[in-house]
Amino acid sequence: MAVSDQTRSGDLAETLKSERETTKNQIRVALPGIVQSFDPGTVTAVVQPAIRSVETDNDGKRITNNYPLLVDVPVVFPRGGGCTLTFPVKAGDECLVIFADRCIDFWWQSGGVQEPVDDRVHDLSDAFCIVGPQSQAQKIGGISTSGVELRSDDGETKLSLNPSSGAITGTAPGGFDLNGLKILPDGRLQLVDGSIVDKHKHGGVQSGGSNTAPLGG
């Protein structure tokens, strides 16, 4: 740990105070960040911390500087029980970077319980990236207060689940496709063969009873 000039020249109280400040300034916990790039193959990002570091020179002058880019930062997606929610991560996305207590290198490479390969603690090298925190400049609007939504930022495309009514609703300007079965933007159903349920006609139909065979029967 570096020893400041104030530590060398001050009394015990000032020395302890200075060392506490020095220790605090060397601990990394969490910072907002901005994604610079994302690698879907390694599920890692390059992140620029969005708050500048603060240092004090020998004259006691306060100096701020950009932190270096954080590279190979594991990106956190909601995941568990064999299921994962993924979404595109793009340059400019806001995020929160959190810093592990100990070196994560061996864990990142192999998973499981690992030894810390390095003695560093709360280090910039041991960050995780959680995409999603929003500054006021980048926040989204129209957030539902009554249901769960999977949506685009502009709200034009979404699926909504309302726990009170039990209803699932959706809006899809480009249509909805499930294994080739499509719900068109106007609500009509298009079958796998391309026919529209309420528009196609069958030739060679003969008059018969008043009942038809069940659909799909």
Residue frames as qw, qx, qy, qz and C-alpha x, y, z in Angstrom:
[[0.000, 0.888, 0.459, 0.000, 0.00, 0.00, 0.00],
 [0.387, 0.534, -0.038, 0.751, 1.35, 3.42, -0.92],
 [0.418, -0.594, -0.425, 0.540, 2.17, 5.75, 2.01],
 [0.202, 0.882, 0.242, 0.351, 1.20, 9.38, 1.52],
 [0.331, 0.438, -0.300, 0.780, 3.32, 12.41, 2.47],
 [0.476, -0.587, 0.063, -0.652, 0.70, 13.28, 5.06],
 [0.930, -0.296, -0.215, -0.027, 1.19, 9.87, 6.67],
 [0.723, 0.180, -0.310, 0.590, 4.91, 10.42, 7.01],
 [0.184, 0.363, -0.229, 0.884, 4.62, 13.85, 8.59],
 [0.504, -0.533, -0.149, -0.663, 1.38, 13.74, 10.63],
 [0.343, -0.349, 0.711, -0.505, 0.61, 12.62, 14.15],
 [0.177, 0.035, 0.983, -0.032, -0.99, 9.24, 14.88],
 [0.428, 0.542, 0.557, -0.461, -4.59, 10.40, 14.42],
 [0.414, 0.704, -0.228, -0.530, -3.80, 12.02, 11.10],
 [0.022, 0.378, -0.890, -0.254, -1.80, 8.98, 10.09],
 [0.304, 0.223, 0.913, -0.156, -4.69, 6.63, 10.78],
 [0.445, 0.672, 0.299, -0.512, -7.15, 8.93, 9.04],
 [0.276, 0.656, -0.503, -0.490, -4.90, 9.16, 6.00],
 [0.067, -0.194, 0.967, 0.151, -4.44, 5.40, 5.83],
 [0.413, 0.419, 0.740, -0.325, -8.20, 4.85, 6.09],
 [0.444, 0.730, 0.004, -0.520, -8.76, 7.24, 3.19],
 [0.142, 0.533, -0.749, -0.368, -6.04, 5.56, 1.16],
 [0.238, 0.039, 0.970, -0.042, -7.57, 2.14, 1.80],
 [0.461, 0.574, 0.521, -0.432, -11.07, 3.32, 0.88],
 [0.367, 0.728, -0.255, -0.521, -9.80, 4.84, -2.35],
 [0.084, 0.399, -0.872, -0.270, -8.27, 1.52, -3.36],
 [0.361, 0.201, 0.885, -0.217, -11.45, -0.52, -2.81],
 [0.323, 0.052, -0.508, -0.797, -13.71, -1.07, -5.82],
 [0.400, 0.196, 0.776, -0.447, -17.32, -2.11, -5.16],
 [0.429, 0.573, 0.683, 0.149, -19.59, -1.02, -8.02],
 [0.026, -0.433, 0.166, 0.886, -19.78, 1.64, -10.72],
 [0.659, 0.633, 0.288, -0.287, -22.17, 2.50, -13.55],
 [0.395, -0.317, 0.624, 0.596, -20.62, 1.79, -16.90],
 [0.597, 0.604, -0.072, -0.522, -21.14, 2.05, -20.66],
 [0.841, 0.066, 0.504, 0.182, -20.72, -0.99, -22.88],
 [0.064, 0.672, -0.463, -0.575, -18.15, -0.46, -25.63],
 [0.534, 0.280, -0.687, -0.404, -18.49, -3.88, -27.26],
 [0.770, -0.183, 0.471, -0.389, -19.98, -7.32, -26.60],
 [0.254, 0.347, -0.868, -0.248, -18.70, -10.76, -27.59],
 [0.832, -0.125, 0.035, -0.540, -21.60, -13.29, -27.68],
 [0.790, 0.235, -0.563, 0.052, -19.12, -16.14, -28.06],
 [0.426, 0.105, -0.669, 0.600, -17.42, -15.57, -24.71],
 [0.369, -0.778, -0.487, -0.146, -20.40, -13.69, -23.19],
 [0.506, -0.452, -0.168, 0.715, -18.08, -10.86, -22.18],
 [0.220, 0.928, 0.243, 0.177, -18.00, -7.13, -22.75],
 [0.464, 0.122, -0.148, 0.865, -15.58, -4.24, -22.86],
 [0.243, -0.848, -0.470, -0.022, -16.88, -1.57, -20.48],
 [0.264, 0.437, -0.185, 0.840, -15.96, 2.04, -19.80],
 [0.284, -0.515, -0.632, 0.505, -16.70, 2.99, -16.16],
 [0.083, 0.751, 0.407, 0.513, -19.01, 6.02, -16.27],
 [0.396, -0.918, -0.024, 0.004, -17.72, 7.72, -13.11],
 [0.488, 0.687, -0.406, 0.355, -14.21, 9.14, -13.13],
 [0.763, -0.273, -0.397, 0.432, -11.57, 8.14, -10.61],
 [0.162, -0.954, 0.051, -0.247, -10.48, 10.75, -8.06],
 [0.796, -0.037, -0.252, 0.549, -6.88, 11.21, -6.99],
 [0.242, -0.967, 0.009, 0.081, -4.98, 13.79, -4.96],
 [0.670, 0.547, -0.269, 0.423, -1.56, 15.00, -6.08],
 [0.622, -0.109, -0.431, 0.645, 1.34, 15.89, -3.77],
 [0.029, 0.194, -0.114, 0.974, 0.01, 19.44, -3.45],
 [0.202, 0.322, 0.733, -0.563, -3.37, 18.22, -2.26],
 [0.398, 0.300, -0.241, -0.833, -5.05, 19.10, -5.55],
 [0.687, 0.213, 0.642, -0.268, -8.00, 16.92, -6.59],
 [0.190, 0.392, -0.660, -0.611, -7.57, 15.28, -9.99],
 [0.779, 0.219, 0.477, -0.342, -10.13, 13.19, -11.90],
 [0.119, 0.414, -0.760, -0.486, -9.38, 10.78, -14.73],
 [0.846, 0.107, -0.245, -0.461, -11.22, 8.19, -16.76],
 [0.731, -0.305, 0.609, -0.035, -10.75, 4.65, -15.54],
 [0.031, 0.331, -0.813, -0.478, -9.12, 2.35, -18.09],
 [0.733, 0.056, -0.370, -0.568, -11.41, 0.20, -20.22],
 [0.597, -0.245, 0.715, -0.269, -12.44, -3.00, -18.46],
 [0.517, 0.350, -0.646, -0.439, -11.94, -5.97, -20.79],
 [0.456, -0.005, -0.889, -0.031, -13.21, -9.56, -20.74],
 [0.320, -0.116, 0.514, -0.787, -15.96, -8.61, -18.29],
 [0.013, -0.265, -0.961, -0.078, -18.48, -11.48, -17.83],
 [0.363, -0.181, -0.166, -0.899, -22.00, -10.30, -18.71],
 [0.210, 0.121, 0.857, -0.456, -24.80, -11.39, -16.37],
 [0.464, -0.154, -0.505, -0.711, -28.03, -12.69, -17.93],
 [0.669, -0.228, 0.406, -0.579, -30.95, -13.93, -15.75],
 [0.600, 0.270, -0.733, -0.173, -30.39, -17.69, -15.64],
 [0.360, -0.282, 0.768, -0.449, -31.38, -20.75, -13.63],
 [0.691, 0.141, 0.623, -0.338, -32.89, -24.22, -13.79],
 [0.523, 0.147, 0.723, 0.427, -31.74, -24.80, -17.35],
 [0.280, 0.827, 0.447, 0.194, -33.34, -21.59, -18.66],
 [0.400, -0.282, 0.033, 0.871, -31.76, -18.30, -19.66],
 [0.267, 0.897, 0.330, -0.123, -33.20, -14.94, -20.66],
 [0.527, -0.139, 0.282, 0.789, -30.94, -13.33, -23.26],
 [0.283, 0.909, 0.264, -0.152, -31.17, -10.07, -25.14],
 [0.630, 0.576, -0.019, 0.520, -28.95, -8.07, -27.50],
 [0.479, -0.732, -0.035, 0.483, -26.14, -6.13, -25.84],
 [0.552, 0.693, 0.178, 0.428, -24.89, -3.21, -27.90],
 [0.448, 0.058, -0.155, 0.878, -22.27, -0.48, -27.67],
 [0.158, -0.381, -0.038, -0.910, -23.69, 2.43, -25.70],
 [0.661, -0.501, -0.513, -0.221, -25.86, 0.29, -23.41],
 [0.237, -0.662, 0.436, -0.562, -25.73, 1.40, -19.80],
 [0.810, -0.117, -0.572, 0.059, -24.77, -1.16, -17.18],
 [0.521, -0.774, 0.288, -0.215, -23.59, -1.69, -13.62],
 [0.675, 0.354, -0.602, 0.238, -20.15, -3.19, -13.07],
 [0.709, -0.657, 0.159, -0.201, -19.59, -4.89, -9.74],
 [0.361, 0.623, -0.665, 0.196, -16.19, -6.00, -8.48],
 [0.882, -0.239, -0.406, -0.006, -15.57, -9.34, -6.78],
 [0.570, -0.792, 0.217, -0.015, -13.82, -9.54, -3.40],
 [0.594, -0.433, 0.601, 0.313, -11.16, -11.85, -4.82],
 [0.113, 0.425, -0.676, -0.591, -9.56, -12.80, -8.14],
 [0.788, 0.250, 0.342, -0.447, -12.11, -14.58, -10.38],
 [0.298, 0.569, -0.644, -0.414, -9.72, -15.85, -13.09],
 [0.017, -0.122, 0.992, 0.028, -9.80, -19.59, -12.30],
 [0.400, 0.399, 0.690, -0.452, -13.55, -19.54, -11.63],
 [0.474, 0.636, -0.087, -0.602, -14.20, -17.74, -14.94],
 [0.274, 0.466, -0.772, -0.335, -12.15, -20.32, -16.82],
 [0.276, 0.059, -0.959, -0.016, -13.38, -23.51, -15.16],
 [0.633, -0.465, -0.253, -0.565, -16.39, -22.80, -12.92],
 [0.799, -0.287, -0.497, 0.177, -16.81, -24.62, -9.62],
 [0.496, -0.862, 0.054, 0.086, -14.96, -23.70, -6.43],
 [0.732, 0.489, -0.147, 0.451, -11.46, -22.42, -7.18],
 [0.586, -0.461, -0.130, 0.654, -8.38, -21.01, -5.51],
 [0.175, 0.967, 0.012, -0.184, -7.67, -17.29, -6.06],
 [0.835, 0.302, 0.037, 0.459, -4.78, -17.26, -8.53],
 [0.303, 0.484, -0.144, 0.808, -3.82, -13.75, -7.42],
 [0.323, -0.381, -0.623, 0.603, -3.96, -11.93, -4.07],
 [0.058, -0.186, -0.133, -0.972, -5.69, -8.86, -5.50],
 [0.003, -0.525, -0.785, 0.328, -8.96, -7.76, -3.83],
 [0.197, 0.829, 0.360, -0.380, -11.75, -5.44, -5.07],
 [0.331, -0.350, 0.480, 0.733, -9.79, -5.03, -8.27],
 [0.467, 0.534, -0.139, -0.691, -10.83, -3.56, -11.62],
 [0.225, 0.312, -0.860, -0.336, -9.76, -6.85, -13.21],
 [0.023, -0.170, -0.973, 0.155, -12.53, -8.79, -11.43],
 [0.368, 0.182, 0.116, -0.904, -15.67, -7.09, -12.69],
 [0.254, 0.393, 0.878, 0.100, -19.08, -8.42, -13.69],
 [0.131, 0.015, -0.254, -0.958, -21.39, -6.50, -16.05],
 [0.197, 0.507, 0.800, -0.255, -25.12, -6.26, -15.30],
 [0.035, 0.185, 0.434, 0.881, -26.87, -4.61, -18.24],
 [0.204, -0.626, -0.733, -0.172, -30.01, -2.63, -17.44],
 [0.248, -0.624, -0.349, 0.654, -29.51, 0.30, -15.01],
 [0.307, 0.699, 0.430, 0.483, -30.83, 3.50, -16.57],
 [0.211, -0.191, -0.156, 0.946, -29.71, 7.08, -16.24],
 [0.298, 0.655, 0.424, -0.549, -32.42, 9.71, -16.58],
 [0.212, 0.576, -0.422, -0.667, -31.01, 10.52, -20.02],
 [0.263, 0.204, -0.868, -0.368, -31.55, 6.93, -21.22],
 [0.353, 0.108, 0.802, -0.469, -34.59, 5.75, -19.22],
 [0.098, -0.273, -0.813, -0.506, -37.56, 4.09, -20.92],
 [0.382, -0.036, 0.220, -0.897, -41.17, 5.18, -20.52],
 [0.736, -0.019, -0.306, -0.603, -44.56, 3.53, -20.32],
 [0.174, 0.186, -0.937, 0.241, -43.59, 0.93, -17.72],
 [0.617, -0.400, -0.532, -0.420, -46.57, -1.21, -16.74],
 [0.193, -0.387, 0.613, -0.661, -47.51, -1.06, -13.06],
 [0.788, -0.064, 0.267, -0.551, -49.96, -3.97, -13.30],
 [0.976, 0.182, 0.102, -0.059, -48.18, -6.71, -15.23],
 [0.591, -0.409, 0.520, 0.461, -44.94, -8.33, -16.34],
 [0.608, 0.764, 0.008, -0.216, -43.76, -7.25, -19.77],
 [0.644, -0.152, 0.483, 0.574, -41.16, -8.50, -22.22],
 [0.342, 0.891, 0.274, -0.118, -40.84, -5.50, -24.51],
 [0.571, 0.420, 0.065, 0.702, -38.77, -3.37, -26.81],
 [0.289, -0.234, -0.301, 0.878, -37.56, -0.11, -25.31],
 [0.182, -0.067, -0.216, -0.957, -40.08, 1.88, -27.37],
 [0.429, 0.164, 0.670, -0.583, -42.92, -0.37, -26.20],
 [0.567, 0.343, -0.321, -0.676, -44.09, -1.05, -29.76],
 [0.724, 0.099, -0.666, -0.152, -43.43, -4.79, -29.49],
 [0.211, -0.382, 0.685, -0.584, -44.30, -6.58, -26.26],
 [0.582, -0.281, -0.750, -0.139, -45.82, -9.50, -24.42],
 [0.258, -0.428, 0.379, -0.779, -47.69, -8.71, -21.19],
 [0.491, -0.265, -0.828, 0.054, -48.80, -11.00, -18.37],
 [0.340, -0.500, 0.135, -0.785, -51.38, -9.60, -15.96],
 [0.192, 0.018, -0.925, 0.327, -51.50, -11.59, -12.69],
 [0.353, 0.162, 0.467, -0.794, -54.85, -10.06, -11.69],
 [0.709, 0.342, -0.050, -0.615, -56.81, -10.94, -14.82],
 [0.738, -0.100, 0.658, 0.106, -54.71, -13.97, -15.77],
 [0.672, 0.720, 0.160, -0.062, -54.50, -12.60, -19.31],
 [0.543, -0.303, 0.422, 0.660, -51.50, -12.67, -21.62],
 [0.461, 0.848, 0.216, -0.149, -51.60, -10.02, -24.31],
 [0.611, -0.213, 0.378, 0.662, -49.18, -9.00, -27.00],
 [0.380, 0.873, 0.015, -0.307, -48.38, -6.45, -29.65],
 [0.613, -0.214, 0.571, 0.503, -46.26, -7.47, -32.63],
 [0.378, 0.725, -0.083, -0.569, -46.25, -5.06, -35.60],
 [0.219, 0.495, -0.754, -0.373, -44.19, -7.58, -37.60],
 [0.845, -0.028, -0.386, -0.370, -46.46, -10.52, -36.78],
 [0.564, -0.480, 0.622, -0.255, -46.02, -13.54, -34.50],
 [0.697, 0.366, -0.581, -0.206, -44.39, -16.73, -35.81],
 [0.604, -0.397, 0.639, -0.263, -44.50, -20.07, -33.96],
 [0.515, -0.076, 0.830, 0.201, -43.02, -22.99, -35.91],
 [0.097, 0.117, 0.691, 0.707, -44.31, -21.46, -39.14],
 [0.106, -0.718, -0.683, -0.084, -47.80, -20.70, -37.79],
 [0.242, 0.112, -0.059, 0.962, -48.19, -16.94, -37.96],
 [0.013, -0.797, -0.537, 0.277, -50.49, -14.41, -36.34],
 [0.391, 0.489, 0.244, 0.740, -50.46, -11.48, -38.74],
 [0.129, -0.001, -0.280, 0.951, -50.44, -7.85, -37.55],
 [0.443, -0.190, -0.192, -0.855, -54.17, -7.53, -38.38],
 [0.584, -0.188, 0.581, -0.534, -55.00, -10.56, -36.22],
 [0.884, 0.266, -0.180, -0.338, -55.57, -13.10, -39.02],
 [0.710, -0.387, 0.585, 0.067, -53.99, -16.54, -38.81],
 [0.567, 0.611, -0.479, -0.273, -51.64, -17.78, -41.54],
 [0.961, -0.165, 0.217, -0.038, -51.05, -21.52, -41.70],
 [0.563, -0.452, 0.542, 0.429, -47.73, -23.19, -42.47],
 [0.562, 0.330, 0.627, 0.428, -48.75, -23.67, -46.13],
 [0.157, -0.011, 0.184, 0.970, -49.28, -19.93, -46.48],
 [0.205, -0.555, -0.645, -0.484, -53.08, -19.99, -46.54],
 [0.152, -0.215, 0.335, -0.905, -55.04, -17.44, -44.51],
 [0.082, 0.234, 0.925, -0.287, -57.67, -19.05, -42.28],
 [0.307, 0.600, 0.502, -0.541, -60.48, -16.58, -43.01],
 [0.314, 0.637, -0.279, -0.646, -59.73, -16.12, -46.73],
 [0.025, 0.264, -0.890, -0.371, -58.94, -19.49, -48.39],
 [0.774, 0.157, 0.054, -0.611, -61.59, -21.56, -50.21],
 [0.422, -0.146, 0.890, 0.092, -61.96, -25.31, -50.84],
 [0.500, 0.260, -0.454, -0.690, -63.12, -26.52, -54.24],
 [0.500, 0.021, -0.837, -0.223, -65.25, -29.61, -54.94],
 [0.178, -0.023, 0.727, -0.663, -67.27, -29.32, -51.76],
 [0.338, -0.314, -0.769, -0.443, -70.54, -31.32, -51.82],
 [0.506, -0.451, 0.091, -0.730, -73.63, -30.54, -49.79],
 [0.494, -0.049, -0.849, 0.182, -74.07, -32.72, -46.77],
 [0.466, -0.631, -0.594, 0.175, -75.16, -32.66, -43.18],
 [0.113, -0.950, -0.067, -0.283, -75.23, -29.57, -41.05],
 [0.612, -0.727, 0.278, 0.140, -72.14, -30.59, -39.07],
 [0.575, 0.684, -0.440, 0.089, -68.54, -30.65, -40.26],
 [0.861, -0.099, -0.360, 0.347, -65.65, -32.71, -39.04],
 [0.469, -0.832, -0.025, 0.295, -63.69, -31.14, -36.17],
 [0.322, 0.889, -0.318, 0.064, -60.87, -28.83, -37.22],
 [0.007, 0.622, -0.772, 0.127, -57.74, -30.96, -37.36],
 [0.733, -0.110, 0.592, -0.317, -59.79, -34.16, -36.96]]
